[in-house]
Amino acid sequence: MRGIEALMRTVEQKLECIQRVISNSREHIRHGDSKRMYSQYIRYALDEISDLNFCTSIKAKGLKRKDVIHEHVVPHSIVMSKLLSLEPLNLESIMGILQKFYILCAITKDEDKLLNAAGFKSKMPEGWDEEIDSVFARYDSVGILICDDAR
């Protein structure tokens, strides 16, 4: 039981860190600072929980780390925008966004090229509706198949 309690404290501490980063980023926005000033802070904070939602494409399964790309299923800019617009900004609302939209996926380098060639490097498909469409819509559009345990 102590192991679970320690794990929960660690997750909570990471969420609190993300909450502070979001608050600080909002200050940068209010001061008119460049997006570059805070975007990387958010990315670094999210990197601390990168194993929260992680999946692998069928083609990348079993490949070594050097042979795959760890890619955001929903582009970072969209996740960041959702986090920055949270009201109220609390641990539960942050976790809700992260569980739904912050998914990293190991894909092959060729699959990454497919995404980029289709114009999906940093955006979702035209008309994508987060309420009804899959977060894997970019992958579905170019034929990237994800291992069953990810969906």
Salt bridges, closest charged atoms under 4 A:
GLU27 OE2 - ARG30 NH2 2.39
ASP33 OD2 - HIS28 ND1 2.71
ASP67 OD1 - LYS66 NZ 3.57
GLU71 OE2 - ARG138 NH2 2.57
GLU87 OE2 - ARG26 NH1 3.46
GLU130 OE1 - LYS82 NZ 2.30
ASP140 OD1 - ARG151 NH2 2.81
